[in-house]
Amino acid sequence: MPDQRVFQLSGSCNNYPWGKKGKQSLAAQLCAQTPGTDFHIKDDEFYSEMWFGDYPDYPARKLETGEPLAEVLQRNKEKLLGKKVIEKFGSQLPYLPKILSIAKALPLQLHPNKELAQKLHDKDPNSFTDPNHKPEIAVALSKFEVFAGFKPLDKIAPLFKLKPLQQFNPEQPDKWTDETLRNVTRNLLKSDLETAKKVQMELSKIPKDQLGDAAYILDLLPRLQGQYGPEDAGSLVALLCMNFLVFNPGDAIWIPADGIHAYLAGDIVECMARSNNVLNVGFCPPGDRNNADTFANTLTFKAHSKDDVYLPSQKYDKSKNGKTVVYRPPIREFDMLKTDLGAGESEELAASEGPGVMIVTSGKGVMHADGADHQLREGFIYFIAPGVTVKFESRDGIQIHMAVV
């Protein structure tokens, strides 16, 4: 039916080796819940992400017809995307939502800003498949461990006075600046495999009392080496220079364009501006790494503490019953809503100007929208057009995450 403004979607799973295996993967579990698809979980397969946007790599599909979401939107873009999105972002969803299930570190990475993304796309469109930036948020569904942003400079500088690390900061300035940090990061990333291995071995032998509040490095180093070997310089950058953060369900982080990060473990809802561009420099095979100079030159230093990456939830002004919070990243492309209902509770959300894509992350219930009732179960995904008011009800409790414009 071309006139439907609310319809169910199916997602697409991928199989990067950092994902969780078989039924341990929440991404796979949620993907498998959608009825009428041919997706089945294999016990020996890694399942890393489920995508449920209109990006062509792993597209969501309209469940009723099997059509890629992008084709459905193009056929009726004024009704399904709305004037606001078409004028500001073109005839496509401006965001890309995903579920990630992380067993070991994702590559140490950043997502390039718009200017660099355009240059990379023009030069190598096969590797950089679009000209857009990719700032992103991650909302924890479980305990979530991550390296994100840089530590305060006064926490990093003392570490590079230790003998094994002095070679990466040969000038030894009295006062560090972000440019000092940029060059140290560059030097670490450009170290050869043998140097990275030797330095990690020497670092592992430093007494904890010499590391102060960075003593946790000695606990995390063997874990990272077990995942990617002792020659990966990404371990040095992450442990020496970056914030190691642990979050609980419902906590969220914000990664700006050009922001250094590496997700380490946990299940998350992730949403980003509509792009798949990335520069990887660690926690991956040497052949998969991008140019260290390009990476270092691009780095932003907006984040220098946990507070700089933490994205607090706020009250949502379109919530009638106060059961929904909003995570508002400082970009125009999307907000993320989280609705939590206990047994017997309900929520009503006023219409938005742009499209929404929602997923039930736990529980079950019913959604009343656009004159129809839609069953909600864990893993069910729905598209909601602009101008549609939705009401959720649950007999036993439910949690829903929704990207909106």
N, C-alpha and C positions, 0 to 999 in steps of 0.2 A: 504494500500500500504506500504510494508515494507521499500521501499526506500525513503519515504518522509523524508526530513530533516527539514521541517517546518510544524507544524500541531497544530490545535486548541485543547485546553484542557478544561475540566470542573473542578471546585474546589469543596471542601467539607466544609460545615459549621458545627460548633459545638455550644453548647448552655449553656456555663457556665453562672451562674447568675450575673456575673459582666458585661455582655454584654448589648447592647441596645435592646430595645423591638421592635419587628415587623419591620415596614418600617423605623423606626428611625435608624436602624442599617445599616451602609454603607456596612459592610461585607455581610449582607443578600441581600442588593440591588444589589451589584455587582455579587454575586453568582447567583441571579435570572435572570440576563441578558443573561447568556449563553443559547442559544437555544438548544432544544432537550433533556433537562434533566427533571426529575420529581420534581425538587425543587420548592416549593411554600412557600412564606412568610406567617406565621400565626401571627395575630396581638397580641396574648397573649404570644408569645414565645420569649425568649431571644436569640439573635444571637450575639455571642462574636467574633468568628474568622472564616475566610475562609482560609484554607490551599490549596496550589497549588504546592506542591512538590511531591517527590516519597516516602516520609515517610509513613509507612503502617497504622498509626493511622487514618488519614483523607486524603487519597491519591487523587491526581489529576488523572484524567482519560483522555485517548485519546477520544475526543468527537465523532469521526467517528465510533469507534468500542466499546467504553465503557470499554476498557481494562485499568487496573491500569498502570500508567506511568512507574512504576518500571519494569513491564513485557515487555513493549515496549522497554525500554532501554536495558534490558538484552538480547533481541533477536538480537540487532544490536549495541552493545556497542561501538565498534571501531568507527563507523560512528557517532553515536549520542552523545557519551560522549567525545571521542577523547583521544589521547595518553596521554596528559598532566594530565587529570583527572584520568584516569585508573592507571597511574604510581604513582600518589601522594595520591589518595584518594580511590582507589578501584572502583568497577563497580557500582557506584551509584552517584546521584547528591551529591556534597559536601555541599550543602546549602538547607535551607528550608524556602521558602517565604510564607508570610501570610498577610492578611488584618485583623486588629483588630478594633473593635468598642467598646469603653469603656465607660460605664455609671457610674461605681463606681470602687473603688480601686481593682486592682488585688492583689493576695497575696503578702505580703512582702517576697522577695525571693532572691536566688542566684542560678546560674547554676554551678555545680561543674566542676573543672578542669579535665583534662584527667585522671590523676592518681587516684583522688578520684572517678571519674565516673566509672572507671574500678573496683575499690573495691566495690562500691555500687551495680554495675551490677552483679558482681559475687555473692554477698551476697543476693541480693533481685532483681532478674531479672524481677519480675512482676511489681515492683514499678519503677525500673530504667532500662528502656527497651533497653539501648544501652550503650556501653563503651566510648562514645565520650564526648568532652566538648561542650559548647554551648554559646560561645560569640555571641553577637547580636547587630544589629543596628535597630533603629526605625526612619523612616522619616515621619514627620507630614503631614497629609492631611487636618487637621483642627487645631484649637487651641488645644494644647496638654499639659496636666499637668502631672507632673511626680516627684516622689521622686527618686533620682539617686545619688549614691556615698555619701560620707560623707562631711559634712561641714569642713572648716578649723578648726584645733584643738583649736585655740584661740577663735573661735566662740562658740564651744561646752562647753569648760571648765567652763566659768562663770555660765552657766545654772545649773551646778551640785553643785554650791555653794548655790543655793536656798534651803531652808529648806526641802521642800517635796522630793527633789531629792538627797539629801546628802547620803541617805541610799544605793544608787546604786554605790557610789564611796567612800567607807568608809575611804580609805587611804588619800584622799584629797591631792594628790601630788602637789608640787609647779609648776611643769612643766608636762603637759600631753604628752604622746607618743601614737603611734598607739596601743601599747599593753594596755595602759590605756583605750583607746576607745574600744578595743576588749572586755576587762573585763566588762566595763560598759554596753556594748551591751548585753553581756551574762547575766549580772545581771537583766537587764530590761526584757529580754525575759523569764527568769526563774521565774519572779515574779508571784505569784498566782493571780487568778482572782480578789479576794477581794482587794489585794494590788494595782493591776493595776487600779481598779476602784477608790479607795481612792486617789491615787496619781493624777489621771486625774481630779478628783473633786477639789483637792487642787490647781493643776496647773491652772485650769480655773478661780480661784479667785485671782491670782497674778496680780497686776496692770501692765498695758502695759509698763509703764515707767521703770519697773524693768527688762523687757525683752529686752529692746533696739531694735536692728534691727531684733530680733526674735519675735517681737510682733504679727506677722502674725500667730503665733501658736494659739493664742486665737480665730482667725477667722476660722482656719482650724479644730480645735479640735472638735467642735460640728458637723461639716460635717462628719468627720470620725466616730464619735460615732453614728451618725445617720445611718451609713452604716453597722457597725460591732459591735455596742454596746460599753459601757463604760469600759468593762473588757478586751479589746484586747490590750495587751502590744505592739503590732505593731504600734499603734498610738504614743506611747511614743518614740520608736526608730526612727520612721520616722520624727516626728516633732522636736525632740530635737537634733538628731545626723545627719540627712541627708539633702542634698540640696533639697529644693522645687523649681522646675523650671517650667516655662511656655514658651512654644515654639509656633511659628507661622508656617503655612503651608510652606513646603520646608526646615524647620530646621530639623536637624538630631542629634541623640545621639548615643553614643557608650557605650555598657555595656560589659566589659571584663568578662571572666570566673571568678567566685568567686566574682563578683561585686554585691553589694547589691542594690536592686531597687524595686520599686512598681509603675506601671503605674496607674494614677489616673483618667484621663478623656480624651476623644478625639478619633479621627480616625487616624490610622497610617498604613503605610506599614512597616512590620517587616521582617527582614531576619536574619537568624542565621546559624551557623554551624549545620550540620545534626545531631540533637539530640532532645530528649524530656525530658531530665533529669532536675529535679528542686528540691530544698530544700525550703519548705515553713515554715515560723515561725510566721506569723501574717496576719491580714485581711482575716481570714478563721476560720472555726470552730476548737476548740481545738483538736478534733480527727483527723483533716487533717494536723496537724503541725508536722514537722520533729524535730529531736533532736536539742535542742538549743545549746548544747556543740559542736556537729558536725558542726553546722552552724557557730558559733562564731570562732571555730578553723580554719575554711576554709576561712574566710573573707580576701579579699585583700584590701589594702588601697591605690591603685593607684589613685583613684579619691578623691580629697579633695576640689573641686570647680566646678563651672559651666564650666569653660574652660576645665577641665579635662574630662568631659563627652560630650561636644559639638563636633560634627563631621562636619566640614565645607565641603561644596561642592567645587569641583575643575573643571577646564576645562578638557574635555575628549578628549584625543589626537586622538581617532578614529572617532571623529565627523567631518563631512565634512563642515557643515554649522553653527557650533557653537551653535546649539539649545539643546545640551545635556550636562549635568554635571554629574560628578561621585562622589560618596561617597566612600572613600577608608578606610575601617577599617584596623587596623594593624594585619591582619591575612591573610592566603593564600587562604581560602576557597571561597571567593566571593568579588566582588564589586557590588555596586548598582548604576544603571544609572537612570537619570530622564530627559526625553525629553519633552519640552514644545513647541508646535507650535501654532502660531496665525493663523488667517484666511488666507488661501492661501499660507501658508508656507510649506517647506519640509525639511527633514533631511536625511542624509545618514550616516550609521555607518559601518565602515570597520569590516571585520570578526574577531571573537575572536578565541582563541585557545581552549576554552572550551564551554560547552553548556550554553544557556541563557533561562530564563523563564520570560516572560513579561506579564504585565496586563495593560489594558487601564483603568486609574483611572478617566478620564473624557473626554468628547468629542467623536468625531468620525473621521474616515479617512480611508486610505487604506495603506497596507504594500505590497511593491514589494520585494519578496524574493524567491530565488531558482527557478526562472523562472515562478513564479505564482503571482497573485494578491490575497491578503487576506483582507477581510473587517474587519475594526476595529470599534468597538463600546464600550461604557462604560461597563466594566466588562469582556470583551473578554480577554482570556488568550491564549498565544501561547508558544510552545516550539520551540527553534531555535538551530539547531545543530552547532558544531564548523565549521568554514570555510565558513559560509554563510554571505554575505553582505546584509544588509537590508536598504530599503529606505521607509520612512514614508511621506505621503502627507495628508493634511487636508484642506478642503474647509472652515470649520467653526472654527477650533481650536481643539487641542487634547493634553492630557497629558498621558504619558506612563512611567511606572516604570519597570525596567528590572534588575534581578539578573544575573550576568555574572561571569565567571571564567577568 
